[in-house]
């Protein structure tokens, strides 16, 4: 087994607002008929966001990219996750690796953006690394250290990763339980989409979204709002056709729901129909629904008959996220003469729904900062939000308990 770098953030003290929130979380557990929403401070407090960075984003699996964004040897994409700059690289051996994007000399970033490379050369002092992260050149360093010694000590750190359905996940502290065994239900539900075999378009970043990262998953997963916020354009996928999945604590890496269409091959655009030919491995029943799924914490998937669209959610602050937007479909679909126009129509259609959600998310983010913001009860159709809370609180409490153990051991 490879030796992986670990890079967890320094722990934070549990006091003030963090302690107050932790002491109030049990009210958000239980049945949808009884549970309360999370405290508003969970969405607005910088202190709580710092707690989450450690409890969630350092200690669980966090999505980075789909592997077919880097289909060819030498392809790479850069991403900053939880403040850590990373390179997701396909090596000359066709293996995917997650490497530090920080030069081991003076810390200049390597391989920014996306592209194809034979190696990564730092523009500051020309230190060069191969696609496995091995240092291959360090000009003018012989007077300090022999190159062989540098090569042993100054390679790019490699982080533990796992690939599920083509999506590449990283675990920064190196201790998370394997991801795949905790995605059994969603894996079976989406098996015929064969997402690992689909072509991936180049992703687009939407930065500067002024709301908390949890809003993105919550809005996407609850059908209560669709008849009201998306009235008319969402009627082909009515909330009355939603099928929920019961919570299973042993299979808890994803929260998801299905929505049946009113017709075959529905699609999220003004025509209400998928624009590409359907994925050929799907049954008619699968072409007559969409699966909305969150692989927690930061991957959202919408799997319909002709495409799978997805968001990689990149929190920047308690009230600021970047969305990395991607889309998967068959290689045959992307080879059509009309592919560019169909892609534009598909993405524009998703954008219409997203624009309506943006207005709601911004308004809710402002409302949550009110000194009398509510901690409300759920509607039955918000069942997925109780499941999100169960996922979150389990991890909040585990991290808090680990800090308490450390404190007691130090006494």
ZAMARGU-4260 file (C-alpha; in steps of 0.2 Angstrom, whole numbers, plus 5000, padded with zeros to 4 digits):
<rodrens>
0) 5000/5000/5000 | 5006/5017/4995 | 5012/5029/5009 | 5000/5044/5009 | 5002/5061/5016
5) 4990/5067/5029 | 4986/5086/5031 | 4972/5089/5044 | 4970/5106/5050 | 4975/5111/5068
10) 4961/5107/5080 | 4949/5121/5086 | 4943/5123/5104 | 4925/5119/5108 | 4919/5134/5117
15) 4907/5149/5114 | 4895/5146/5099 | 4903/5129/5094 | 4898/5122/5112 | 4881/5130/5111
20) 4877/5122/5094 | 4884/5105/5099 | 4873/5105/5115 | 4858/5109/5104 | 4860/5096/5090
25) 4849/5082/5097 | 4833/5091/5093 | 4838/5089/5075 | 4838/5070/5076 | 4824/5058/5074
30) 4808/5057/5063 | 4803/5070/5051 | 4787/5073/5061 | 4798/5077/5077 | 4815/5084/5072
35) 4819/5103/5071 | 4830/5111/5058 | 4848/5114/5063 | 4852/5130/5073 | 4853/5146/5061
40) 4871/5148/5067 | 4876/5132/5059 | 4874/5142/5042 | 4881/5159/5047 | 4894/5157/5061
45) 4913/5158/5056 | 4917/5148/5071 | 4906/5134/5067 | 4912/5134/5049 | 4930/5132/5056
50) 4923/5117/5066 | 4915/5109/5051 | 4931/5111/5040 | 4939/5099/5053 | 4924/5088/5057
55) 4918/5085/5039 | 4930/5091/5026 | 4946/5085/5034 | 4939/5068/5040 | 4927/5062/5027
60) 4928/5059/5008 | 4927/5075/4998 | 4924/5074/4979 | 4937/5082/4968 | 4933/5078/4949
65) 4926/5065/4938 | 4940/5054/4931 | 4935/5057/4913 | 4939/5076/4915 | 4957/5069/4914
70) 4954/5055/4901 | 4972/5054/4894 | 4989/5051/4901 | 4996/5068/4907 | 4979/5076/4909
75) 4977/5086/4925 | 4965/5097/4934 | 4969/5108/4949 | 4957/5111/4964 | 4958/5119/4981
80) 4949/5109/4994 | 4947/5115/5012 | 4961/5128/5009 | 4973/5114/5001 | 4979/5116/4983
85) 4978/5099/4974 | 4982/5092/4957 | 4972/5077/4951 | 4983/5069/4938 | 4982/5054/4926
90) 5000/5047/4925 | 5010/5039/4911 | 5004/5022/4919 | 4986/5028/4917 | 4984/5028/4936
95) 4975/5043/4944 | 4984/5052/4958 | 4980/5066/4970 | 4996/5076/4973 | 5000/5092/4982
100) 5000/5107/4970 | 5013/5116/4981 | 5031/5116/4976 | 5042/5109/4989 | 5055/5123/4988
105) 5046/5140/4991 | 5028/5135/4990 | 5023/5142/4972 | 5008/5133/4965 | 5010/5121/4951
110) 4999/5116/4936 | 4985/5129/4939 | 4969/5127/4929 | 4968/5111/4918 | 4978/5104/4904
115) 4990/5091/4899 | 5008/5090/4904 | 5023/5079/4904 | 5029/5086/4920 | 5026/5101/4932
120) 5039/5114/4932 | 5038/5128/4945 | 5040/5145/4936 | 5048/5152/4952 | 5065/5142/4952
125) 5062/5129/4939 | 5060/5114/4951 | 5052/5100/4941 | 5041/5085/4946 | 5035/5071/4935
130) 5017/5065/4935 | 5019/5054/4950 | 5026/5069/4960 | 5044/5064/4960 | 5057/5078/4959
135) 5067/5077/4943 | 5076/5093/4943 | 5082/5107/4955 | 5094/5119/4947 | 5108/5126/4957
140) 5105/5116/4973 | 5120/5105/4973 | 5129/5118/4984 | 5116/5115/4998 | 5111/5096/4996
145) 5115/5082/4984 | 5101/5080/4971 | 5098/5062/4977 | 5095/5068/4994 | 5083/5081/4988
150) 5074/5068/4977 | 5071/5057/4993 | 5064/5072/5003 | 5056/5084/4991 | 5044/5075/4981
155) 5026/5081/4980 | 5015/5073/4993 | 5002/5061/4987 | 4985/5060/4996 | 4973/5045/4999
160) 4960/5044/4986 | 4945/5033/4981 | 4935/5032/4964 | 4917/5029/4965 | 4907/5028/4948
165) 4921/5038/4940 | 4921/5052/4953 | 4937/5055/4962 | 4937/5058/4981 | 4951/5062/4993
170) 4952/5060/5012 | 4964/5072/5020 | 4967/5064/5037 | 4969/5047/5029 | 4958/5038/5042
175) 4940/5038/5034 | 4932/5021/5032 | 4931/5016/5013 | 4918/5025/5004 | 4911/5012/4992
180) 4904/5000/5005 | 4894/5015/5011 | 4886/5019/4994 | 4878/5002/4991 | 4860/5008/4988
185) 4865/5023/4977 | 4877/5012/4967 | 4863/4999/4963 | 4850/5013/4959 | 4862/5021/4946
190) 4871/5006/4940 | 4863/5007/4922 | 4870/5025/4920 | 4887/5018/4920 | 4894/5035/4925
195) 4912/5029/4925 | 4911/5026/4906 | 4902/5042/4902 | 4912/5057/4894 | 4914/5072/4904
200) 4914/5090/4898 | 4926/5103/4904 | 4919/5109/4920 | 4915/5128/4924 | 4917/5137/4940
205) 4903/5148/4947 | 4911/5158/4961 | 4905/5170/4974 | 4889/5162/4979 | 4884/5170/4995
210) 4876/5156/5005 | 4882/5141/5016 | 4887/5125/5008 | 4873/5115/5016 | 4860/5126/5008
215) 4865/5119/4991 | 4862/5101/4996 | 4847/5105/5006 | 4838/5114/4992 | 4843/5101/4979
220) 4837/5086/4989 | 4820/5092/4996 | 4805/5092/4984 | 4794/5103/4995 | 4799/5119/4986
225) 4798/5113/4968 | 4779/5116/4965 | 4781/5134/4972 | 4799/5140/4968 | 4799/5131/4951
230) 4781/5132/4947 | 4777/5128/4929 | 4795/5123/4923 | 4796/5108/4936 | 4779/5102/4933
235) 4785/5087/4922 | 4794/5081/4938 | 4780/5084/4951 | 4784/5082/4970 | 4769/5070/4970
240) 4780/5058/4961 | 4794/5058/4973 | 4801/5041/4980 | 4811/5043/4996 | 4824/5031/5002
245) 4824/5026/5021 | 4839/5030/5031 | 4852/5016/5034 | 4866/5021/5045 | 4877/5007/5038
250) 4875/5014/5021 | 4876/5033/5025 | 4887/5041/5012 | 4873/5047/5001 | 4856/5055/5003
255) 4845/5053/4988 | 4827/5053/4980 | 4819/5048/4964 | 4806/5059/4955 | 4795/5051/4941
260) 4792/5061/4925 | 4775/5064/4918 | 4783/5057/4901 | 4797/5047/4894 | 4814/5056/4893
265) 4811/5072/4903 | 4824/5085/4905 | 4827/5101/4915 | 4825/5114/4901 | 4811/5124/4893
270) 4806/5110/4882 | 4805/5098/4898 | 4813/5084/4888 | 4831/5078/4887 | 4840/5085/4872
275) 4852/5071/4868 | 4848/5054/4864 | 4845/5043/4879 | 4859/5033/4887 | 4857/5016/4879
280) 4860/5006/4894 | 4844/5013/4903 | 4827/5005/4905 | 4811/5014/4900 | 4808/5016/4919
285) 4825/5024/4922 | 4822/5036/4907 | 4806/5041/4915 | 4814/5048/4931 | 4828/5058/4938
290) 4838/5053/4953 | 4844/5068/4964 | 4858/5062/4975 | 4871/5070/4987 | 4886/5060/4991
295) 4890/5070/5006 | 4897/5083/5009 | 4901/5091/4992 | 4895/5081/4977 | 4877/5084/4970
300) 4871/5073/4956 | 4856/5074/4944 | 4855/5058/4934 | 4841/5059/4920 | 4839/5049/4904
305) 4852/5058/4893 | 4864/5066/4904 | 4871/5066/4922 | 4874/5084/4928 | 4883/5087/4944
310) 4890/5101/4956 | 4906/5100/4966 | 4903/5111/4981 | 4918/5121/4987 | 4915/5130/5003
315) 4926/5146/5004 | 4918/5153/5021 | 4902/5151/5031 | 4893/5161/5018 | 4903/5159/5002
320) 4904/5144/4990 | 4911/5141/4973 | 4901/5128/4962 | 4911/5118/4950 | 4898/5112/4937
325) 4900/5097/4926 | 4890/5086/4914 | 4892/5068/4909 | 4884/5059/4893 | 4889/5046/4881
330) 4904/5048/4869 | 4892/5045/4855 | 4882/5060/4860 | 4897/5072/4861 | 4901/5066/4844
335) 4885/5072/4836 | 4886/5086/4824 | 4874/5096/4835 | 4883/5092/4851 | 4888/5110/4855
340) 4871/5116/4853 | 4863/5102/4863 | 4876/5105/4877 | 4872/5123/4877 | 4853/5120/4878
345) 4856/5107/4892 | 4867/5118/4902 | 4856/5134/4899 | 4841/5124/4905 | 4850/5118/4921
350) 4855/5137/4923 | 4836/5142/4923 | 4832/5131/4938 | 4848/5136/4947 | 4845/5155/4945
355) 4828/5152/4954 | 4837/5143/4968 | 4851/5156/4969 | 4837/5169/4973 | 4830/5158/4986
360) 4847/5154/4993 | 4853/5172/4994 | 4837/5177/5003 | 4838/5162/5015 | 4856/5166/5019
365) 4851/5184/5024 | 4836/5178/5034 | 4847/5166/5044 | 4857/5180/5050 | 4842/5188/5059
370) 4843/5188/5078 | 4826/5179/5078 | 4829/5167/5064 | 4818/5152/5065 | 4823/5134/5070
375) 4808/5126/5061 | 4799/5110/5060 | 4800/5100/5043 | 4786/5096/5031 | 4784/5077/5027
380) 4792/5081/5010 | 4808/5087/5018 | 4812/5070/5024 | 4829/5071/5015 | 4834/5086/5026
385) 4832/5075/5042 | 4843/5063/5034 | 4856/5076/5030 | 4856/5081/5048 | 4858/5063/5054
390) 4874/5062/5042 | 4881/5079/5049 | 4877/5076/5067 | 4885/5059/5068 | 4902/5067/5061
395) 4900/5083/5072 | 4899/5072/5088 | 4913/5061/5083 | 4925/5075/5080 | 4919/5083/5096
400) 4921/5067/5106 | 4939/5065/5099 | 4944/5082/5105 | 4937/5078/5122 | 4947/5062/5123
405) 4963/5071/5118 | 4959/5084/5132 | 4956/5071/5145 | 4972/5061/5140 | 4982/5077/5142
410) 4976/5081/5160
</rodrens>
